[in-house]
């Protein structure tokens, strides 16, 4: 039953938002409808269309609350309200596919409104679209429950002040919204993927939620190759979750991971999605990143990795979506192919822009160490430790330092 409620939530909240044009009212109406579902569905059996049932009940109870506040005539008793067979069937007929798609897309787009900082976008999406409790979201972000409640409240207030339009978006705006939603979902995924072993129980489920929402977006846009690429990328990365940390909690780099621990079913799904996306011959950044992840997934052993192809893909990504982080990642492939000296020359110009980035100094230290420049390597590793955001990151760099001292 809880799975049915979770699955129906985006569609129901999206429709209620279109009806009431207020995020708080839509959320409260859905919550009340869910409470009634927990009471009535076990006795009467689940409805044919859970989302339609929740939309109708949520709308009615919200209208009832409004009438009560105005001291007008209330709706019929709950026993009458819950006998919804005929009304539910009529509502289901009116919920055509285009309305359904626009409702959910509008809901997702509101959560990643450009006026909101990324942290508020993620928190709002997890609360409104996914229905995660404030306590659970706060644990994932390692902040107090009150602080997270305030963050979500501020996000809702900014959405209200922005006066987001509720009409169905046109083709151009819809394309822009899809791109914004995809970016927000990948932010959610990375919040979970970047967790260390200690915080993983709280934050790793964010990866699962991002994949679930990505699949939802793919159902809305089944012919969009970049959405296929995004979901494929998340699946291929998350498939390595069980191998990313050793039993003592230290980081295990990709080359050293036990590939028998990788999730084969998740990899198969990701590869199939990527192959389907590539048949559209409309490449994009998510597809290129998924193709890089696929090369790792298809390699039976680290030494068989096709680094030349990975280098070419990163070069393509630099053209599509150039950033110092992309170049830093490419440098790892360059080091494998042409040695640490060429890789170091590639990343040296990035120093001003990546002066506060942990991974820059970790990669730089490793390259310097391979070149026998131990003093410079120690300086880089010390800087990496100072910038580490998790205990596992710092412990991994200390291992490099210990090897230098030995």
Wavefront OBJ file of the C-alpha trace (Angstrom):
o trace
v 0.000 0.000 0.000
v 2.799 2.387 0.865
v 4.372 1.646 -2.532
v 1.074 2.499 -4.258
v 0.901 5.814 -2.389
v 4.506 6.657 -3.258
v 3.970 5.786 -6.901
v 0.804 7.886 -7.136
v 2.236 10.873 -5.275
v 3.781 12.899 -8.153
v 0.689 12.572 -10.325
v -1.721 13.342 -7.473
v 0.215 16.261 -5.980
v 0.767 17.677 -9.470
v -2.958 17.601 -10.249
v -3.856 19.084 -6.859
v -1.302 21.826 -7.402
v -2.896 22.689 -10.745
v -6.315 22.777 -9.083
v -5.440 24.838 -5.990
v -2.375 26.712 -7.290
v -0.766 26.549 -3.864
v 1.997 24.119 -2.929
v 1.106 23.862 0.762
v -2.583 23.235 0.012
v -1.736 20.556 -2.563
v 0.661 18.795 -0.191
v -1.740 18.913 2.761
v -4.601 17.654 0.576
v -2.512 14.704 -0.565
v -1.465 13.887 3.004
v -5.071 13.867 4.162
v -6.104 11.709 1.204
v -3.271 9.284 2.019
v -4.452 8.973 5.624
v -7.929 8.116 4.383
v -6.467 5.613 1.923
v -4.670 3.850 4.777
v -8.011 3.539 6.531
v -10.245 2.554 3.618
v -8.096 0.578 1.178
v -7.426 -2.350 3.553
v -11.188 -2.743 4.114
v -12.495 -1.997 0.630
v -9.527 -3.009 -1.493
v -7.352 -0.652 -3.546
v -9.085 1.438 -6.214
v -8.602 0.834 -9.915
v -6.586 4.035 -10.208
v -4.947 5.036 -6.894
v -3.840 8.444 -8.217
v -7.348 9.357 -9.379
v -8.777 8.280 -6.000
v -6.221 10.397 -4.141
v -6.800 13.407 -6.391
v -10.555 13.314 -5.885
v -10.386 12.736 -2.123
v -7.620 15.306 -1.699
v -9.540 17.907 -3.664
v -12.725 17.267 -1.721
v -11.151 17.383 1.723
v -9.298 20.591 0.857
v -12.541 22.164 -0.376
v -14.262 20.909 2.753
v -11.600 22.544 4.916
v -12.093 25.792 3.047
v -15.831 25.636 3.496
v -15.477 24.882 7.190
v -13.137 27.830 7.639
v -15.796 30.024 6.015
v -18.505 28.368 8.146
v -20.297 27.108 5.085
v -22.010 23.778 4.583
v -19.500 20.908 4.880
v -19.215 18.024 2.471
v -21.008 14.751 3.206
v -19.622 12.430 5.929
v -16.483 10.455 5.290
v -18.448 7.237 4.665
v -20.230 8.886 1.756
v -17.131 10.702 0.530
v -15.177 7.480 0.344
v -17.684 5.689 -1.909
v -15.927 6.885 -5.034
v -16.380 4.239 -7.705
v -18.400 6.347 -10.146
v -16.620 9.619 -9.453
v -13.222 7.943 -9.678
v -14.045 6.408 -13.046
v -15.166 9.774 -14.406
v -12.048 11.496 -13.150
v -9.809 8.820 -14.635
v -11.369 9.403 -18.051
v -10.586 13.130 -17.775
v -6.942 12.559 -16.791
v -5.574 12.143 -20.295
v -1.898 11.463 -20.867
v -0.988 15.031 -21.808
v -2.546 16.442 -18.636
v -0.787 13.806 -16.574
v 2.540 14.651 -18.152
v 2.141 18.407 -17.736
v 1.055 18.064 -14.099
v 4.125 16.052 -13.106
v 6.480 18.132 -15.214
v 5.075 21.318 -13.646
v 5.552 19.854 -10.177
v 9.145 18.849 -10.926
v 9.892 22.188 -12.539
v 8.573 24.133 -9.569
v 10.950 22.202 -7.327
v 13.924 23.230 -9.474
v 12.838 26.828 -10.058
v 15.882 28.964 -11.004
v 15.221 31.311 -8.064
v 16.032 28.464 -5.653
v 19.574 27.523 -4.585
v 20.532 23.949 -5.432
v 20.243 22.805 -1.804
v 16.658 24.096 -1.634
v 15.794 22.532 -5.004
v 16.895 19.119 -3.797
v 15.193 19.426 -0.403
v 11.929 20.606 -1.973
v 11.902 17.820 -4.559
v 12.568 15.170 -1.922
v 9.796 16.550 0.268
v 7.107 17.383 -2.308
v 7.691 14.911 -5.129
v 9.190 11.983 -3.233
v 7.353 12.505 0.040
v 10.400 11.909 2.251
v 9.962 13.132 5.810
v 11.752 16.276 6.930
v 13.628 14.162 9.479
v 14.921 11.793 6.798
v 15.964 14.646 4.493
v 17.722 16.378 7.399
v 19.651 13.184 8.185
v 20.718 12.888 4.556
v 22.073 16.446 4.565
v 23.605 16.107 8.035
v 21.661 19.078 9.408
v 19.099 19.458 12.172
v 15.431 18.806 11.533
v 14.485 22.405 12.399
v 17.087 23.765 9.976
v 15.773 21.541 7.182
v 12.178 22.519 7.932
v 13.204 26.153 7.604
v 15.025 25.438 4.347
v 11.934 23.819 2.835
v 9.677 26.595 4.141
v 11.929 29.245 2.565
v 11.876 27.327 -0.713
v 8.079 27.220 -0.725
v 7.927 30.931 0.039
v 10.237 31.740 -2.866
v 8.139 29.609 -5.195
v 5.018 31.480 -4.073
v 6.712 34.857 -4.583
v 7.903 33.828 -8.048
v 4.286 33.320 -9.160
v 5.084 30.282 -11.262
v 2.571 29.950 -14.116
v 0.176 26.983 -13.963
v -0.776 26.821 -17.624
v 0.464 23.913 -19.738
v 3.952 24.788 -21.037
v 4.607 25.179 -24.734
v 7.179 23.037 -26.606
v 10.131 25.400 -26.078
v 9.432 25.936 -22.396
v 8.822 22.234 -21.916
v 12.258 21.436 -23.362
v 13.846 23.962 -20.993
v 11.974 22.466 -18.059
v 13.088 18.946 -18.898
v 16.733 20.060 -18.940
v 16.329 21.817 -15.574
v 14.595 18.811 -14.043
v 17.292 16.443 -15.315
v 20.001 18.624 -13.775
v 18.158 18.681 -10.441
v 17.747 14.889 -10.433
v 21.466 14.425 -11.034
v 22.145 16.763 -8.099
v 19.945 14.530 -5.938
v 21.844 11.479 -7.163
v 25.230 13.031 -6.440
v 24.165 13.971 -2.910
v 23.713 10.258 -2.287
v 26.661 9.061 -4.362
v 29.118 11.325 -2.555
v 28.263 9.819 0.842
v 31.011 8.046 2.736
v 30.453 4.713 4.470
v 29.533 6.411 7.731
v 26.809 8.622 6.253
v 25.799 6.140 3.549
v 22.784 4.663 5.417
v 21.177 8.118 5.479
v 22.328 9.471 2.132
v 22.715 6.507 -0.211
v 18.905 6.105 -0.578
v 18.991 9.444 -2.403
v 20.573 7.572 -5.316
v 17.628 5.174 -5.416
v 15.181 8.077 -5.258
v 16.931 9.970 -8.062
v 16.796 6.843 -10.231
v 13.100 6.375 -9.420
v 12.327 9.964 -10.404
v 14.521 9.592 -13.500
v 12.467 6.593 -14.578
v 9.326 8.661 -13.990
v 10.697 11.428 -16.209
v 11.563 8.818 -18.831
v 7.965 7.569 -18.817
v 6.860 11.142 -19.520
v 9.398 11.538 -22.335
v 10.091 8.009 -23.608
v 11.751 9.195 -26.837
v 14.166 11.707 -25.237
v 17.698 10.290 -25.573
v 19.265 12.585 -22.950
v 16.806 11.370 -20.303
v 17.712 7.809 -21.283
v 21.351 8.818 -20.923
v 20.769 10.343 -17.490
v 19.010 7.256 -16.134
v 21.645 4.991 -17.700
v 24.418 7.062 -16.105
v 22.854 6.869 -12.639
v 22.246 3.130 -12.940
v 25.785 2.380 -14.108
v 27.335 4.473 -11.350
v 25.061 3.193 -8.589
v 25.700 -0.408 -9.676
v 29.173 -0.075 -8.125
v 27.854 0.940 -4.685
v 28.675 -2.324 -2.883
v 32.310 -2.213 -4.015
v 33.125 1.452 -3.322
v 34.132 1.023 0.336
v 36.209 -1.564 2.164
v 34.897 -3.188 5.366
v 36.809 -0.627 7.447
v 35.089 2.244 5.590
v 38.001 3.368 3.428
v 37.484 4.358 -0.198
v 38.157 1.734 -2.866
v 39.033 3.352 -6.188
v 37.499 2.035 -9.388
v 40.614 0.177 -10.525
v 40.809 -1.743 -7.237
v 37.123 -2.592 -6.843
v 35.920 -6.185 -6.729
v 33.789 -6.217 -9.867
v 31.952 -9.310 -8.650
v 30.190 -6.980 -6.202
v 28.797 -4.794 -8.973
v 25.045 -5.106 -9.542
v 24.669 -6.996 -12.823
v 20.968 -6.292 -13.284
v 21.463 -2.571 -12.790
v 24.343 -2.600 -15.278
v 22.268 -4.509 -17.836
v 19.429 -2.001 -17.546
v 21.826 0.931 -17.861
v 23.574 -0.535 -20.914
v 20.262 -1.269 -22.624
v 19.065 2.296 -22.022
v 22.313 3.742 -23.336
v 22.166 1.586 -26.469
v 18.597 2.750 -27.061
v 19.602 6.394 -26.581
v 22.514 6.134 -29.007
v 20.234 4.813 -31.744
v 18.600 8.274 -31.811
v 21.917 9.763 -33.025
v 21.386 12.888 -30.921
v 24.286 12.787 -28.440
v 24.317 14.895 -25.298
v 26.409 15.256 -22.134
v 24.499 12.655 -20.113
v 24.854 10.090 -22.894
v 28.605 10.747 -23.147
v 29.048 10.370 -19.382
v 26.972 7.185 -19.478
v 29.145 5.884 -22.320
v 32.236 6.420 -20.149
v 30.589 4.556 -17.267
v 29.574 1.809 -19.708
v 33.180 1.254 -20.800
v 34.110 0.623 -17.173
v 31.070 -1.620 -16.695
v 31.884 -3.700 -19.772
v 35.541 -4.232 -18.786
v 35.948 -7.603 -17.053
v 39.085 -6.293 -15.306
v 40.619 -2.884 -14.664
v 43.637 -3.596 -16.872
v 41.328 -4.257 -19.831
v 39.689 -0.807 -19.649
v 39.595 1.008 -22.996
v 41.308 4.205 -21.809
v 41.797 5.473 -25.357
v 38.048 5.513 -25.928
v 37.473 7.086 -22.499
v 39.970 9.827 -23.403
v 38.086 10.495 -26.653
v 34.759 10.625 -24.838
v 36.079 13.102 -22.272
v 37.426 15.217 -25.142
v 33.924 15.182 -26.633
v 32.460 16.138 -23.271
v 34.897 19.060 -23.029
v 33.446 20.393 -26.269
v 29.832 19.817 -25.234
v 30.058 20.914 -21.626
v 33.563 22.127 -20.928
v 34.522 22.552 -17.294
v 37.709 22.171 -15.256
v 36.252 19.087 -13.564
v 35.736 17.380 -16.937
v 39.362 18.118 -17.858
v 40.502 16.815 -14.472
v 38.661 13.551 -15.112
v 40.162 13.344 -18.594
v 43.621 13.672 -17.058
v 43.144 10.306 -15.324
v 42.650 8.666 -18.737
v 45.576 10.601 -20.198
v 47.837 9.365 -17.382
v 46.872 5.771 -18.159
v 47.541 6.259 -21.879
v 50.453 8.666 -22.156
v 51.891 8.904 -18.668
v 51.701 11.186 -15.617
v 53.795 14.007 -17.104
v 51.287 14.739 -19.877
v 48.398 14.428 -17.445
v 50.038 16.855 -15.024
v 50.589 19.368 -17.830
v 46.887 19.061 -18.645
v 45.703 19.908 -15.134
v 48.242 22.575 -14.125
v 46.249 25.381 -15.842
v 43.183 24.348 -13.796
v 44.796 25.302 -10.469
v 43.252 28.804 -10.135
v 39.732 27.489 -10.728
v 40.095 24.329 -8.636
v 42.033 25.787 -5.705
v 39.328 24.639 -3.281
v 38.572 21.259 -4.858
v 39.637 18.122 -2.991
v 39.906 15.892 -6.047
v 42.216 18.297 -7.899
v 44.870 18.018 -5.210
v 44.321 14.273 -4.847
v 44.925 13.719 -8.580
v 47.828 16.183 -8.641
v 49.470 14.479 -5.678
v 49.127 11.058 -7.298
v 50.648 12.278 -10.569
v 53.549 13.993 -8.793
v 54.142 10.828 -6.783
v 54.316 8.746 -9.966
v 56.902 11.190 -11.310
v 59.036 10.809 -8.176
v 58.445 14.406 -7.049
v 57.746 13.375 -3.471
v 57.995 16.755 -1.731
v 55.548 18.371 -4.136
v 53.282 15.336 -3.857
v 53.216 15.646 -0.067
v 52.250 19.325 -0.369
v 49.392 18.446 -2.722
v 48.186 15.598 -0.512
v 48.272 17.828 2.583
v 46.092 20.332 0.747
v 43.711 17.541 -0.294
v 43.337 16.411 3.324
v 42.553 19.979 4.372
v 39.803 20.118 1.724
v 38.340 16.642 2.364
v 34.620 16.665 3.103
v 34.445 13.141 4.539
v 36.608 11.063 6.844
v 36.933 8.429 4.098
v 38.391 10.968 1.664
v 40.963 12.141 4.210
v 41.883 8.541 5.152
v 42.423 7.648 1.492
v 44.887 10.521 1.006
v 46.715 9.615 4.224
v 47.363 6.194 2.707
v 49.181 7.920 -0.159
v 51.194 9.960 2.317
v 52.133 6.868 4.263
v 53.439 5.229 1.091
v 55.532 8.304 0.352
v 57.045 8.246 3.821
v 57.699 4.522 3.565
l 1 2 3 4 5 6 7 8 9 10 11 12 13 14 15 16 17 18 19 20 21 22 23 24 25 26 27 28 29 30 31 32 33 34 35 36 37 38 39 40 41 42 43 44 45 46 47 48 49 50 51 52 53 54 55 56 57 58 59 60 61 62 63 64 65 66 67 68 69 70 71 72 73 74 75 76 77 78 79 80 81 82 83 84 85 86 87 88 89 90 91 92 93 94 95 96 97 98 99 100 101 102 103 104 105 106 107 108 109 110 111 112 113 114 115 116 117 118 119 120 121 122 123 124 125 126 127 128 129 130 131 132 133 134 135 136 137 138 139 140 141 142 143 144 145 146 147 148 149 150 151 152 153 154 155 156 157 158 159 160 161 162 163 164 165 166 167 168 169 170 171 172 173 174 175 176 177 178 179 180 181 182 183 184 185 186 187 188 189 190 191 192 193 194 195 196 197 198 199 200 201 202 203 204 205 206 207 208 209 210 211 212 213 214 215 216 217 218 219 220 221 222 223 224 225 226 227 228 229 230 231 232 233 234 235 236 237 238 239 240 241 242 243 244 245 246 247 248 249 250 251 252 253 254 255 256 257 258 259 260 261 262 263 264 265 266 267 268 269 270 271 272 273 274 275 276 277 278 279 280 281 282 283 284 285 286 287 288 289 290 291 292 293 294 295 296 297 298 299 300 301 302 303 304 305 306 307 308 309 310 311 312 313 314 315 316 317 318 319 320 321 322 323 324 325 326 327 328 329 330 331 332 333 334 335 336 337 338 339 340 341 342 343 344 345 346 347 348 349 350 351 352 353 354 355 356 357 358 359 360 361 362 363 364 365 366 367 368 369 370 371 372 373 374 375 376 377 378 379 380 381 382 383 384 385 386 387 388 389 390 391 392 393 394 395 396 397 398 399 400 401 402 403 404 405 406
